[in-house]
Amino acid sequence: MYFWIDFKFNRKFVKKKKYYENAFLWPTELIISIKQIKPKTSNSEKYNSPLLKLFFNYFSKILPRNYEFEVLKAKKRMEDLNSSNLFFQLPEGTTKYFENLNKILGITSRSLFSSSVSCQITYGACCIQDCLAKYMGFSIVFHYGHSCLVSILNCITWIIYIFIEIKYDFSFLLESIEEIFCPEKDRISLTSTIQFSSELKLVKIFLSQIFMILNIPQTKPLSPGEILGCTSYETEKNSGALYIGDGKFHVESVLLFNPNLKIVQFNPFKRSLVLLGFKFTETLSERVNFIENSLFLPRQVNLIFGILGRQGNIKILRTIQSLASQKRFKKSVYMATEIENDRLNVLNGNSKDLWIQLSCPRLSLDWGFYFKNILLTPFEFGIFTKTTKIYNNLFPMDFYSKIGKFWGSYSILSLQFKLECSREYFLLTKKYNYFRNFILASINE
């Protein structure tokens, strides 16, 4: 039985004193505090009340119907953490929905006082702005639209990852895919970005009526079927792949890792089906030329540590520094949010040096020809120093893979290189703290 005790009006919803008499105009759950004596209220019952769901269904009409922003989850986490200041991060395509999300949370929440949205470009979860939010006085960050790439244990504020799920009609896909692939011989893998991955299992059920062999590959810690622009899967058994998503940035990682794979892209927004192609040989020869031209440069290594969110990884930085010391390179470290040609020219002067960027491998692969200086990735620096080699003429797309090598974010250093300083023991630990290692690295130098 429920007992209503101590009616407390929330002044946030009551602008003038005369509204106190007409308090019944507001939802009961929003203007009074409910104390329940028997039985005890659990968190699930608190946020699954019919009245609250009714209000969320009403206010969610201002958002697109096929988008799932998990507003109830945001409200639950915000009130559990007792946070009044929120910091939002949304991808470029969904930033226009910030005002609507702010309205819904402002009306239905008791504790929300102020909220802000990041104006910096959010390329992915690696660009999470927990340091900026802490500096601006925000206690919680809502990161929309990306996977949990950066562990919340290594962040200095509360991080709430919210996956934006997009529902779409794939009836056109089922009618046309049979004309592109052979139902009896082709082995097809289903992939997509995180926004469309929720429908992959349903797509597989319908396609299994036509095709004999279907699978949804998974590169941990990503979700099944999810791919990133810097992380994808490698397959030798499959002869084709179906990619669901818009744009070509993410699917190009599959093409770089599997150049002989036949990939078809289904765009849910345009309802188009396109057979993709990629000039892999030109890209491979271009990168090989960059590595060969690096042999004629002075033995000076300039490392660019990306500080846009958490793009840069301190573990990769210490690994490359140790490798450069072994090969007797002079090294220097620069920190930058964006890599621009003018900045590199100013730092270099008239000379040409070797630059290694630790932000994102796709910056070098996609924009390497744009820079006057040679800009390599940690993997290419391993080829340059003869520490590793190109396996089967492939560029590994495993930057956020659990089984990645020393150039990956989740790699575990098992004495792949002989470390010079005995105090660098923290490189061998699987779980590490970002700021503690950064301080220790500064002390060692």
ABEGO torsion letter per residue (X at the ends): XBBBBGBBBBAAABABAAAAAAAAABBAAAABBBBBAOBBBBAAAAAABAAAAAAAAAAAAABBAABBAGAAAAAAAAAAAGBABBBBBBBAAAAAAAAAAAAAAAAABAABABBBBBABBBABAAABBAAAAAAAGBABBBBBGBBBABBAAABABBBBBBBBBBBBBAAAAAAAAAAABBAAABBBBBBBBAAAAAAAAAAAAAAAAABABBBBBBBOABBBGBBBAABBBBBAABABBBBBEBEAAAAAAAAAABAABBBBBBBAAAGBBBBBBBBAAAAAAAAAAAAAAAAABBBBBBBBBBABEAABBAAAAAAAAAAAAAAGBBBBBBBBABBBAAAAAAAAEABBBBBBBAABAAAAAAAAAABABBBBBAAAAAAAAGABBBBGGBBBBAAABAABBAABAABBBBGABBBABAAAAAAABABBBAAAAAAAAAAAX
